[in-house]
Amino acid sequence: MGKEKNPRRVAENEAMAKTRMLRTSPQKLNLVAAMIRGKKVEKALTDLTFSNKRIAADVKKCLQSAIANAENNHNLDVDELIVAEAWVGKNLVMKRGRPRARGRFGKIMKPFSEITIKVRQVEEQV
């Protein structure tokens, strides 16, 4: 009896990982995501390791998770993986404030965002 198995959300040669509640704006996170789109995973990991952006360490952690998912859950070859897609989404915004002159109130928005990384196995052309 029981329920049927859910279909896979990604293709047979793909794996993905998602990280939520990253404490940065989506605009800043998208700059780091654009840096790794379409690259081989070794090159992407190297770029994230030596990036000056603070959030690059969290993006690297998400990419390593996607690589581990591909290797352990979907039996894909790590040497043939590329970053197929990396997209960024908004999450909650903490609203804080600061008293200003003449009884006014300065809004301080502290945005959170999320990133989804999809890796794909491609055979190398010789």
C-alpha beads as a LAMMPS data file, in Angstrom:
LAMMPS data file: protein, C-alpha beads

126 atoms
125 bonds

1 atom types
1 bond types

-500.0 500.0 xlo xhi
-500.0 500.0 ylo yhi
-500.0 500.0 zlo zhi

Masses

1 110.0

Atoms # bond

1 1 1 0.000 0.000 0.000
2 1 1 1.596 3.301 1.015
3 1 1 2.343 6.322 -1.075
4 1 1 4.237 6.213 -4.349
5 1 1 7.758 7.569 -4.485
6 1 1 8.069 11.249 -5.395
7 1 1 9.614 11.921 -8.811
8 1 1 13.070 13.483 -8.838
9 1 1 13.159 17.261 -9.067
10 1 1 16.332 17.187 -11.138
11 1 1 17.462 15.123 -14.120
12 1 1 19.319 11.821 -13.798
13 1 1 22.713 13.493 -14.354
14 1 1 22.108 16.354 -11.893
15 1 1 22.192 17.025 -8.169
16 1 1 21.409 20.121 -6.148
17 1 1 21.811 21.740 -2.755
18 1 1 20.067 24.685 -1.141
19 1 1 21.163 26.971 1.674
20 1 1 18.600 29.167 3.402
21 1 1 18.843 32.113 5.781
22 1 1 22.128 33.560 4.554
23 1 1 22.630 36.912 6.252
24 1 1 23.277 39.048 3.175
25 1 1 21.222 40.817 0.566
26 1 1 20.216 38.848 -2.537
27 1 1 21.962 41.421 -4.718
28 1 1 25.329 40.822 -3.038
29 1 1 24.827 37.061 -3.042
30 1 1 23.992 37.098 -6.736
31 1 1 27.394 38.637 -7.497
32 1 1 29.065 35.583 -5.952
33 1 1 26.644 33.167 -7.653
34 1 1 27.384 34.739 -11.040
35 1 1 31.072 34.140 -10.399
36 1 1 30.641 30.334 -10.424
37 1 1 27.852 29.729 -12.974
38 1 1 28.883 27.423 -15.811
39 1 1 32.324 26.596 -14.402
40 1 1 33.792 23.219 -13.547
41 1 1 33.382 22.503 -9.842
42 1 1 37.139 22.447 -9.124
43 1 1 37.559 25.911 -10.649
44 1 1 34.442 27.196 -8.853
45 1 1 35.714 25.928 -5.484
46 1 1 39.069 27.607 -6.088
47 1 1 37.411 30.894 -7.027
48 1 1 35.247 30.826 -3.899
49 1 1 38.199 29.952 -1.675
50 1 1 40.182 32.992 -2.795
51 1 1 37.284 35.431 -3.133
52 1 1 37.313 38.560 -0.981
53 1 1 33.537 38.477 -0.476
54 1 1 32.424 37.505 3.040
55 1 1 29.519 35.378 1.844
56 1 1 31.743 33.314 -0.508
57 1 1 32.529 30.889 2.337
58 1 1 28.824 30.033 2.735
59 1 1 28.401 29.631 -1.033
60 1 1 31.413 27.311 -1.059
61 1 1 29.802 25.222 1.685
62 1 1 26.608 24.926 -0.391
63 1 1 28.601 23.935 -3.498
64 1 1 30.460 21.263 -1.527
65 1 1 27.100 19.945 -0.345
66 1 1 25.842 19.735 -3.943
67 1 1 29.007 17.860 -4.943
68 1 1 28.585 15.436 -2.037
69 1 1 24.935 14.878 -3.004
70 1 1 25.987 14.122 -6.573
71 1 1 28.640 11.653 -5.471
72 1 1 26.849 9.858 -2.630
73 1 1 23.162 10.029 -3.548
74 1 1 23.221 9.976 -7.346
75 1 1 26.506 8.134 -8.142
76 1 1 27.859 10.875 -10.418
77 1 1 31.542 11.325 -11.271
78 1 1 32.935 14.344 -9.393
79 1 1 35.606 15.060 -12.022
80 1 1 32.974 15.642 -14.720
81 1 1 30.694 18.002 -12.767
82 1 1 29.952 21.597 -13.743
83 1 1 27.874 24.216 -11.956
84 1 1 24.829 24.098 -14.220
85 1 1 22.728 26.656 -12.342
86 1 1 23.114 28.868 -9.296
87 1 1 20.175 31.066 -8.407
88 1 1 19.407 33.361 -5.525
89 1 1 16.138 34.094 -3.765
90 1 1 14.880 36.466 -1.123
91 1 1 14.152 35.345 2.408
92 1 1 12.905 37.279 5.418
93 1 1 13.942 40.826 6.267
94 1 1 14.599 41.807 9.878
95 1 1 13.332 45.313 10.447
96 1 1 15.287 47.391 12.882
97 1 1 15.397 51.105 13.512
98 1 1 17.306 54.007 14.914
99 1 1 15.920 57.199 16.400
100 1 1 16.745 60.241 14.298
101 1 1 16.411 63.971 14.769
102 1 1 13.068 65.745 15.249
103 1 1 11.252 62.622 16.406
104 1 1 11.776 60.677 13.237
105 1 1 12.743 57.019 12.914
106 1 1 15.374 55.672 10.540
107 1 1 14.519 52.242 9.168
108 1 1 17.307 49.657 9.071
109 1 1 16.539 46.611 6.941
110 1 1 18.585 43.470 7.531
111 1 1 17.822 41.149 4.606
112 1 1 18.345 37.401 4.422
113 1 1 18.603 35.379 1.227
114 1 1 18.926 31.814 -0.022
115 1 1 20.958 30.129 -2.756
116 1 1 20.296 26.994 -4.776
117 1 1 23.150 25.334 -6.658
118 1 1 22.587 22.639 -9.273
119 1 1 25.533 20.608 -10.573
120 1 1 25.423 18.511 -13.749
121 1 1 27.651 15.730 -15.021
122 1 1 28.915 16.289 -18.558
123 1 1 31.226 14.003 -20.489
124 1 1 34.401 15.760 -21.562
125 1 1 34.913 16.217 -25.305
126 1 1 38.287 14.979 -26.550

Bonds

1 1 1 2
2 1 2 3
3 1 3 4
4 1 4 5
5 1 5 6
6 1 6 7
7 1 7 8
8 1 8 9
9 1 9 10
10 1 10 11
11 1 11 12
12 1 12 13
13 1 13 14
14 1 14 15
15 1 15 16
16 1 16 17
17 1 17 18
18 1 18 19
19 1 19 20
20 1 20 21
21 1 21 22
22 1 22 23
23 1 23 24
24 1 24 25
25 1 25 26
26 1 26 27
27 1 27 28
28 1 28 29
29 1 29 30
30 1 30 31
31 1 31 32
32 1 32 33
33 1 33 34
34 1 34 35
35 1 35 36
36 1 36 37
37 1 37 38
38 1 38 39
39 1 39 40
40 1 40 41
41 1 41 42
42 1 42 43
43 1 43 44
44 1 44 45
45 1 45 46
46 1 46 47
47 1 47 48
48 1 48 49
49 1 49 50
50 1 50 51
51 1 51 52
52 1 52 53
53 1 53 54
54 1 54 55
55 1 55 56
56 1 56 57
57 1 57 58
58 1 58 59
59 1 59 60
60 1 60 61
61 1 61 62
62 1 62 63
63 1 63 64
64 1 64 65
65 1 65 66
66 1 66 67
67 1 67 68
68 1 68 69
69 1 69 70
70 1 70 71
71 1 71 72
72 1 72 73
73 1 73 74
74 1 74 75
75 1 75 76
76 1 76 77
77 1 77 78
78 1 78 79
79 1 79 80
80 1 80 81
81 1 81 82
82 1 82 83
83 1 83 84
84 1 84 85
85 1 85 86
86 1 86 87
87 1 87 88
88 1 88 89
89 1 89 90
90 1 90 91
91 1 91 92
92 1 92 93
93 1 93 94
94 1 94 95
95 1 95 96
96 1 96 97
97 1 97 98
98 1 98 99
99 1 99 100
100 1 100 101
101 1 101 102
102 1 102 103
103 1 103 104
104 1 104 105
105 1 105 106
106 1 106 107
107 1 107 108
108 1 108 109
109 1 109 110
110 1 110 111
111 1 111 112
112 1 112 113
113 1 113 114
114 1 114 115
115 1 115 116
116 1 116 117
117 1 117 118
118 1 118 119
119 1 119 120
120 1 120 121
121 1 121 122
122 1 122 123
123 1 123 124
124 1 124 125
125 1 125 126
